[in-house]
Amino acid sequence: MAISENSIVGTIVADNYRTADVFKKHGIDFCCGGNISLSEAASQASTDTKALLHELESATAEKDLESDLLQRIELDELASLIVERHHSFIRENLVSIPPYLTKLADVHGANHPELLEVKVLFRQAAEALSSHINKEEQILFPRIKELVEANKKGIAAPRSHFGSIENPIRAMHAEHDDEGERFRTISALTNSYTVPADGCTTYRVGLAKLKAFEDDLHRHIHLENNILFPKAIELEKKSVF
């Protein structure tokens, strides 16, 4: 795609995920806040739009094959990929990260009281994300599968007890925003996951795991907000009830 000042940030990243690094560099939210134009994003980030365009053009000089594939696969396949790759990652790390945070708070909390807050914030994230991905797997993703199957068969999709698919999607968007804000706070508290001079190996590993968790969450939310959800809404509009 040709990128211009009017291009939507989320659409740019959906077309080529290499651009995500450019937006991260400038502190531009491409997942939760990606539904704005490039010029608006540049303004909010106090970044020169033309310079940003040049960086994005350089990043997209090479095609991103995975982004191309994700745009073309069926929506039920994309939902399954999200479950297998990102929901599994969340569940694994909700078990593996807390022990690190507990140890860091116990050992380094006196000199780094922010670790106590990080521990609480991650516990809150664990509770919220566990509920969030369960709702996606039990409510939203099965509905997407119904829509895909109906579209393939050329028949009307069955009615849903929650009405339009936009209703659960709206709730998922709100929860994505909450987690995006929570991890912005965690990142700020840890100075972008920087290990302090008195940090030990456990400190380094703990922060590395937190950063990996946030990075995966960004891609997870991006796939849903910028690809899966908009396409699911459009697919539902094709159905005749």
C-alpha positions in Angstrom: 0.0 0.0 0.0 1.1 3.6 -0.6 1.5 5.4 2.7 0.3 9.0 3.0 -0.4 11.5 5.7 -4.0 10.4 5.7 -3.2 6.6 6.0 -4.6 5.0 9.2 -1.9 3.9 11.6 -3.5 0.5 12.3 -3.9 -0.2 8.6 -0.3 0.6 7.9 0.9 -1.9 10.5 -1.7 -4.5 9.3 -0.2 -4.3 5.8 3.4 -4.6 7.0 4.3 -5.3 10.6 7.8 -4.0 10.0 6.3 -0.5 10.5 5.5 -1.4 14.1 9.1 -0.8 15.1 9.0 2.7 13.6 5.8 3.6 15.5 7.3 2.1 18.8 10.4 4.2 18.3 8.3 7.4 18.2 6.0 6.3 21.0 3.0 5.9 18.7 0.3 3.4 19.8 -0.5 1.3 16.8 -2.7 -1.3 18.5 -5.1 0.3 21.0 -4.9 3.8 19.5 -4.3 2.8 15.9 -7.5 4.2 14.4 -6.0 7.6 13.6 -4.3 9.1 10.6 -0.5 9.2 10.3 -0.5 13.0 10.4 -2.6 13.0 13.6 -0.3 10.4 15.2 2.8 12.4 14.3 1.3 15.5 15.8 0.4 13.7 19.0 4.0 12.3 19.2 5.6 15.7 18.3 7.2 14.1 15.3 7.7 15.5 11.9 5.2 13.8 9.5 7.5 13.9 6.5 10.4 12.3 8.4 8.0 9.7 9.8 6.8 8.9 6.3 10.4 8.5 5.1 11.1 6.0 7.9 7.9 4.1 7.1 8.7 3.9 3.4 12.2 2.5 4.3 10.6 -0.1 6.6 8.2 -1.2 3.9 10.8 -1.4 1.1 10.7 -5.2 1.8 7.4 -7.0 1.9 6.4 -8.7 5.2 5.2 -12.1 4.1 3.5 -12.9 7.4 1.4 -9.7 7.3 0.4 -10.6 3.8 -0.7 -14.1 4.9 -2.6 -12.8 7.9 -4.6 -10.5 5.6 -5.6 -13.3 3.3 -6.5 -16.2 5.7 -10.0 -16.9 6.7 -11.2 -15.2 9.9 -11.8 -18.4 11.8 -8.2 -19.4 11.0 -6.9 -16.1 12.2 -8.9 -16.5 15.4 -7.4 -20.0 15.9 -3.9 -18.6 15.3 -4.5 -16.0 18.0 -5.6 -18.6 20.4 -2.7 -21.0 19.6 0.0 -18.3 19.6 -1.1 -15.4 21.8 -3.6 -16.8 24.2 -1.2 -19.7 24.9 1.6 -17.3 25.5 -0.5 -15.3 28.0 -1.5 -18.4 29.9 2.1 -19.7 30.1 3.4 -16.4 31.3 0.7 -15.7 33.8 2.2 -18.7 35.6 5.9 -18.1 35.0 6.2 -14.3 35.6 4.6 -13.8 39.1 7.4 -15.8 41.0 10.0 -13.5 39.5 8.0 -10.4 40.5 7.5 -11.7 44.0 11.2 -12.4 44.4 12.2 -9.0 43.0 9.8 -7.2 45.3 11.1 -9.2 48.3 14.8 -8.7 47.5 14.9 -5.3 45.9 11.6 -3.7 47.0 13.4 -1.6 49.7 15.6 0.2 47.1 13.1 -0.1 44.3 9.6 0.4 45.7 8.2 0.6 42.2 8.6 -3.2 42.0 5.8 -3.6 44.6 3.5 -1.6 42.3 4.6 -3.6 39.2 3.7 -6.8 41.1 0.2 -5.5 41.9 -0.3 -4.3 38.3 0.7 -7.6 36.8 -1.6 -9.5 39.2 -4.5 -7.2 38.0 -3.5 -7.8 34.4 -3.5 -11.6 35.0 -7.0 -11.5 36.3 -8.3 -9.3 33.6 -6.6 -11.1 30.7 -7.6 -14.5 31.9 -11.2 -13.4 31.8 -10.7 -11.5 28.5 -9.3 -14.5 26.5 -11.9 -16.8 27.9 -14.7 -14.5 26.7 -13.0 -14.4 23.2 -12.7 -18.2 23.0 -16.2 -18.9 24.4 -18.3 -16.1 22.9 -16.6 -14.0 20.2 -14.5 -16.5 18.2 -17.3 -19.1 18.0 -19.5 -16.4 16.5 -16.8 -15.5 14.0 -16.6 -19.2 13.0 -20.4 -19.2 12.5 -20.2 -16.2 10.2 -17.4 -17.7 8.2 -19.2 -21.0 7.7 -22.5 -19.3 6.8 -20.7 -17.1 4.2 -19.0 -20.2 2.7 -22.3 -22.0 2.4 -24.1 -18.9 1.1 -26.7 -19.1 3.8 -27.9 -16.7 6.6 -26.0 -16.9 9.8 -28.0 -17.9 12.9 -29.1 -15.1 15.2 -26.8 -14.4 18.1 -28.0 -14.0 21.7 -25.9 -10.9 22.0 -27.2 -9.2 18.9 -24.6 -7.7 16.5 -21.0 -8.9 16.8 -20.1 -5.2 17.3 -21.4 -5.6 20.9 -18.8 -8.0 22.2 -16.1 -6.4 20.0 -16.8 -3.1 21.6 -16.3 -4.7 25.0 -13.0 -6.3 23.8 -11.8 -2.9 22.6 -12.4 -1.4 26.0 -10.5 -4.2 27.7 -7.7 -3.9 25.2 -7.5 -0.2 26.1 -7.3 -1.0 29.8 -4.4 -3.4 29.3 -2.6 -1.1 27.0 -2.7 1.6 29.7 -1.7 -0.8 32.5 1.4 -1.9 30.6 2.3 1.7 29.7 2.4 2.2 33.5 4.5 -0.9 34.0 6.9 0.2 31.3 7.2 3.7 32.8 7.8 2.3 36.3 10.6 0.1 35.1 12.2 2.8 32.9 11.2 0.8 29.8 12.3 -2.5 31.4 15.8 -1.2 32.2 17.8 -3.2 34.8 19.3 -0.8 37.4 22.9 -0.9 38.5 22.2 -3.0 41.5 20.0 -5.5 39.5 20.8 -9.2 39.6 20.3 -12.0 37.1 16.7 -12.5 38.4 16.1 -8.8 37.9 17.3 -9.0 34.3 15.3 -12.1 33.5 12.1 -10.8 35.2 12.2 -7.5 33.3 13.0 -9.3 30.0 9.9 -11.6 30.5 7.7 -8.5 31.3 9.0 -6.8 28.1 8.4 -9.9 26.0 4.9 -10.1 27.5 4.1 -6.5 26.5 5.5 -7.0 23.0 3.4 -10.1 22.5 0.3 -8.3 23.9 0.9 -5.4 21.4 0.9 -7.8 18.4 -2.0 -9.8 19.8 -4.2 -6.6 20.2 -3.0 -5.4 16.8 -4.2 -8.6 15.1 -7.6 -8.2 16.7 -8.2 -4.5 16.6 -6.7 -3.8 13.1 -7.5 -7.1 11.2 -9.9 -9.6 12.9 -12.5 -7.3 14.4 -13.0 -4.9 11.4 -13.3 -7.9 9.0 -15.7 -9.7 11.3 -18.0 -6.7 11.4 -17.9 -6.5 7.6 -18.5 -10.2 7.3 -21.6 -9.9 9.5 -23.0 -7.1 7.3 -23.0 -9.6 4.4 -25.2 -12.0 6.3 -29.0 -12.0 5.9 -30.8 -12.7 9.2 
